[in-house]
Amino acid sequence: MTSDGGRPVPRRPVRFGPDALEAHGGTSPGPAETTEMAHQTAAILVGAGRAAHDPQVTSRLVSLVDDLGLSTVADLWSARPGRSLPGALWRLYALREWVRRSPEAASREYAAGIRFTDVAHAVAGIAEPPEPAELMRVADQILAGVFDGDLAVALERASAFCAVIAAGRADLANDHDVLDPLSATDLTRSGAALLATGEDLRVSARLWRTGELD
């Protein structure tokens, strides 16, 4: 990925015609082509959104999962590393979808984590009390920042959001430890995974700033 005025610019997309597909064994792309498609579609989506400067385009891109379905987006990007453009996009869309599907749980877990994560809470930019509607609004706002704001800041806000939720799950796990150890284990495990996701997003923000997020 090259740089134009300090901003990363997506590469030209790779196009596969019938002959090329046949040469690769049929109409289904192989692993290398699937990887290339993931990175190219992510670059095209981000590049188109950032070039449009159109709130309606941004809104449509934010609600991409609503139109395509989470499984379609997962097929495109979920297999890519977290410290890549398609991997980071997948994590942002998956985070937004979780908040939209479980806003009460998101609110409860976020509220539980605030007192352990003052700095992360400030970076996430969620008003108190963290009501379900507020978390859904911020999840949309963070994703919108990928297309009409500072993409690195959007990634850092998402990273901070993950850190607060992870702390909240750890705190709630302590509360469940005696009465419901299985639930406590699930909360601990998912919290640790979310903390790792947040770290991937934080590193992705740094890579974007240096033009190395591809």
C-alpha positions as CSV (number, residue, x, y, z in Angstrom):
1,M,0.0,0.0,0.0
2,T,1.5,3.4,-1.0
3,S,0.9,6.8,0.5
4,D,-0.6,9.9,-0.9
5,G,-0.3,13.0,1.3
6,G,0.3,10.8,4.3
7,R,-2.8,8.7,3.7
8,P,-2.6,5.1,2.7
9,V,-4.1,4.4,-0.8
10,P,-5.6,1.1,-1.8
11,R,-4.0,-0.9,-4.5
12,R,-5.7,-1.7,-7.8
13,P,-8.0,-4.7,-7.5
14,V,-7.1,-8.0,-9.0
15,R,-9.7,-9.2,-11.5
16,F,-10.2,-12.8,-12.3
17,G,-11.8,-13.6,-15.7
18,P,-13.2,-17.0,-16.7
19,D,-9.8,-18.1,-18.2
20,A,-7.9,-17.2,-15.1
21,L,-10.4,-19.0,-12.9
22,E,-10.3,-22.1,-15.1
23,A,-6.5,-22.0,-14.8
24,H,-6.8,-22.1,-11.1
25,G,-9.0,-25.2,-11.2
26,G,-12.5,-23.9,-11.7
27,T,-14.8,-21.1,-10.6
28,S,-13.8,-21.2,-6.9
29,P,-10.6,-19.3,-6.1
30,G,-7.9,-21.1,-4.2
31,P,-6.4,-20.1,-0.9
32,A,-4.0,-17.5,-2.4
33,E,-6.8,-15.9,-4.4
34,T,-9.1,-15.9,-1.4
35,T,-6.5,-14.1,0.6
36,E,-5.9,-11.6,-2.2
37,M,-9.6,-11.0,-2.5
38,A,-10.0,-10.4,1.2
39,H,-7.3,-7.7,1.1
40,Q,-8.5,-6.1,-2.1
41,T,-12.1,-5.9,-1.1
42,A,-11.2,-4.3,2.2
43,A,-8.9,-1.8,0.5
44,I,-11.6,-1.0,-2.1
45,L,-14.3,-0.6,0.5
46,V,-12.2,1.7,2.7
47,G,-10.9,3.6,-0.3
48,A,-14.3,4.2,-1.8
49,G,-15.8,5.2,1.5
50,R,-13.1,7.7,2.3
51,A,-13.1,9.2,-1.2
52,A,-16.8,9.7,-1.3
53,H,-17.1,12.3,1.5
54,D,-20.8,11.4,1.5
55,P,-22.8,10.7,4.7
56,Q,-25.2,8.5,2.9
57,V,-22.3,6.4,1.5
58,T,-20.9,6.2,5.0
59,S,-24.2,5.1,6.5
60,R,-24.6,2.3,3.9
61,L,-21.1,1.1,4.6
62,V,-21.7,1.1,8.3
63,S,-24.8,-1.0,7.8
64,L,-23.0,-3.4,5.4
65,V,-23.7,-6.4,7.6
66,D,-27.4,-5.5,7.7
67,D,-27.6,-5.8,4.0
68,L,-25.2,-8.7,3.3
69,G,-25.5,-10.7,6.5
70,L,-22.7,-11.4,9.0
71,S,-21.8,-14.7,7.5
72,T,-21.0,-13.1,4.1
73,V,-18.7,-10.6,5.7
74,A,-17.2,-13.4,7.8
75,D,-16.5,-15.4,4.6
76,L,-14.7,-12.4,3.1
77,W,-12.5,-11.3,6.1
78,S,-12.7,-13.3,9.3
79,A,-9.8,-15.7,8.3
80,R,-7.4,-12.8,8.0
81,P,-5.0,-11.8,10.8
82,G,-6.3,-9.2,13.2
83,R,-3.4,-6.9,12.3
84,S,-4.4,-6.5,8.7
85,L,-7.0,-4.3,7.0
86,P,-9.6,-7.0,6.3
87,G,-9.0,-8.5,9.8
88,A,-9.5,-5.2,11.5
89,L,-12.6,-4.5,9.5
90,W,-14.1,-7.9,10.3
91,R,-13.5,-7.2,14.0
92,L,-15.1,-3.8,13.8
93,Y,-18.2,-5.1,12.0
94,A,-18.4,-8.1,14.4
95,L,-18.2,-5.8,17.4
96,R,-20.9,-3.6,16.1
97,E,-23.1,-6.6,15.4
98,W,-22.6,-8.0,18.9
99,V,-23.6,-4.6,20.4
100,R,-26.7,-4.4,18.2
101,R,-27.8,-8.0,19.0
102,S,-27.0,-7.8,22.8
103,P,-27.2,-4.2,23.8
104,E,-28.3,-4.9,27.4
105,A,-25.4,-7.3,27.9
106,A,-23.0,-4.9,26.3
107,S,-24.2,-2.1,28.6
108,R,-23.9,-4.3,31.7
109,E,-20.4,-5.5,30.9
110,Y,-19.2,-2.0,29.9
111,A,-20.6,-0.5,33.1
112,A,-18.8,-3.2,35.1
113,G,-15.5,-2.4,33.5
114,I,-15.4,1.4,33.7
115,R,-13.9,1.6,37.2
116,F,-10.9,-0.5,36.1
117,T,-10.2,1.3,32.9
118,D,-10.4,5.0,33.2
119,V,-8.1,5.8,30.3
120,A,-9.7,3.3,28.0
121,H,-13.2,4.5,28.9
122,A,-12.2,8.1,28.0
123,V,-10.7,7.0,24.7
124,A,-13.8,4.9,23.8
125,G,-15.9,8.1,24.3
126,I,-19.0,6.6,25.7
127,A,-21.2,8.8,27.9
128,E,-22.2,7.7,31.4
129,P,-24.3,5.9,32.2
130,P,-23.5,3.5,29.3
131,E,-27.1,2.8,28.3
132,P,-27.7,0.2,25.6
133,A,-28.7,3.0,23.1
134,E,-25.5,4.9,23.8
135,L,-23.4,1.8,23.1
136,M,-25.2,1.1,19.8
137,R,-24.7,4.8,18.8
138,V,-21.0,4.7,19.6
139,A,-20.5,1.3,17.8
140,D,-22.0,2.9,14.7
141,Q,-19.9,6.1,15.2
142,I,-16.6,4.1,15.6
143,L,-17.3,2.2,12.3
144,A,-18.3,5.4,10.6
145,G,-14.9,6.9,11.5
146,V,-13.3,4.3,9.3
147,F,-14.9,5.9,6.2
148,D,-15.3,9.6,7.1
149,G,-12.8,10.3,9.9
150,D,-9.4,9.4,11.2
151,L,-9.3,5.6,10.7
152,A,-6.5,5.2,13.2
153,V,-8.6,7.0,15.9
154,A,-11.6,4.7,15.0
155,L,-9.4,1.7,15.6
156,E,-8.1,3.0,18.9
157,R,-11.6,3.8,20.1
158,A,-12.7,0.2,19.2
159,S,-9.6,-1.1,21.0
160,A,-10.5,0.9,24.1
161,F,-14.1,-0.3,23.9
162,C,-12.8,-3.9,23.9
163,A,-10.6,-3.2,26.9
164,V,-13.5,-1.9,29.0
165,I,-15.8,-4.8,28.1
166,A,-13.0,-7.3,28.8
167,A,-12.5,-5.7,32.2
168,G,-16.2,-5.9,32.9
169,R,-16.3,-9.5,31.9
170,A,-13.5,-10.3,34.3
171,D,-15.3,-8.5,37.1
172,L,-18.6,-10.2,36.4
173,A,-16.7,-13.6,36.3
174,N,-15.6,-13.0,39.9
175,D,-19.2,-12.4,40.9
176,H,-20.3,-15.7,39.2
177,D,-17.3,-17.7,40.4
178,V,-19.0,-19.5,43.3
179,L,-22.6,-19.8,42.2
180,D,-22.1,-20.4,38.5
181,P,-18.5,-21.5,37.7
182,L,-19.3,-22.4,34.1
183,S,-20.6,-18.9,33.4
184,A,-17.5,-17.5,35.1
185,T,-15.2,-19.5,32.9
186,D,-17.0,-18.4,29.8
187,L,-16.8,-14.8,30.8
188,T,-13.1,-15.1,31.6
189,R,-12.3,-16.8,28.3
190,S,-14.4,-14.4,26.2
191,G,-12.9,-11.4,28.1
192,A,-9.4,-12.6,27.3
193,A,-10.2,-13.1,23.7
194,L,-11.7,-9.6,23.5
195,L,-8.6,-8.1,25.2
196,A,-6.5,-9.8,22.4
197,T,-8.8,-8.3,19.8
198,G,-8.4,-4.9,21.3
199,E,-4.6,-5.2,21.2
200,D,-4.8,-6.2,17.5
201,L,-6.9,-3.1,16.8
202,R,-4.5,-0.9,18.7
203,V,-1.6,-2.2,16.6
204,S,-3.6,-1.9,13.4
205,A,-4.1,1.8,14.2
206,R,-0.3,2.2,14.5
207,L,0.2,0.3,11.2
208,W,-2.4,2.5,9.4
209,R,-0.5,5.6,10.5
210,T,2.7,4.3,9.0
211,G,1.0,3.1,5.8
212,E,1.6,-0.5,6.6
213,L,-1.9,-1.8,7.3
214,D,-2.7,-3.9,4.3
